[in-house]
Amino acid sequence: MSLLRSRLAKGAATAATLALTVGLSACGAAGGEQSDGATRQFEADNGTVEIPENPERVVATGYAVPTLIEAGAPLVGISSWERGEPLMSDEDLTTYEELPRIAGETAAETNYDAIAEQDPDLIVIGVPKPIFGEIDAERLESIAPVVAIGPNVPSAWREVSRTQADAAGALEQFDQVKDEYDTRADELKQKYADVLPDLKLAHVGGYGEVENGNFQREFDGSWGTNIANDIGAQYYGEVAEKGKGSRAVSEYPSLEELPSAMQEADAITYTVDPDGSAPQPVGYVLDSNLWKNLPAVEDDMTFPVKYTEAATYGQAKQTLDALDETFAPLLKK
């Protein structure tokens, strides 16, 4: 272990003492106990797990990273979460950049030795169930109790994030931010009550595959729509052949199907990057003549939406502000 090697330079006696201390601490963590032995039974995607009642050293991966940073959990190591960096507050981004990395963006990039070096008493794996199967759970469980808590559909970030915060003993700050989100969402729902619910909406998402000639159409509960749903927006239709995860709430028609897919829409929203520019899969749609001939486009009823990948209440507050900004012209029509 690199940590142990660095300590050896300070003398054999110090290293021996450190090795003994870390070994004892790791045994305690693997047993799911803190120094006071207080534990509780916790329901997670991987079953009922005995975890510390008040964790003091938490490692987080995936969706748990932004949630537990925002909730002020006692984190000692995290995976990378590049997709969420543009949505983090300055304070949360600083915390994110300062915490040790114990994994990359994928399950294959999990560094088990780096996790062990952080001597955690709880490991929160924030990935969907299929991805959890790619992780060496047995090896992680030899280090500390492991709870897998990941979303099955995009809109599930609400329940998932609260469960993650609960496991890490960080509900107080979490609930405070959630209350702020709920208050803001209610304000906007009332503000747009006379216009949004009456619109037949469609959404162009950011995960289309240009190389395959398709685009992403998102329905209620998907990445680009679920927060808009909270303020009264309704996206018509549903996935023709529902799959698992996000494919239960979005589909990938060919660009040639754009007219039939969105001909009935009174208004169309579409995903844009935090700087307002269209990502390549969206630009592919916006640059086509098929797009320009859609009734909603001809009626100037198209609305870009920033921060569609929000997966925490704090980040979703930014999405609400972006929705308010983009929908404001509706109040003047």
WOBEL-V161624 format. One line per field, one symbol per residue. phi: phi as a letter, one per 20 degrees, with the letter a starting at -180 (. if undefined). Layout:
phi=???
This chain:
phi=.ffffffgfepfffffffffffffffffffemcefemfcbececfeoececffcgdbddcclffffffffemfffcabefbffegfeffgfffffgfeffedaeecffefdffffffelfdbcdeecfggfgfeefffffffeagddeccfdcgffgfffffffffgemcfgfgfffffffgfffffffffdfecffeeeecceeedfdgfemdcddddgnegecfffgfdofcdfnbffcfdemffecbbcffgfeggffcfeffbcdbfcfgeneefgfeggffeeffffefgfffelddcfcelfegccffffffffffffffegfffde
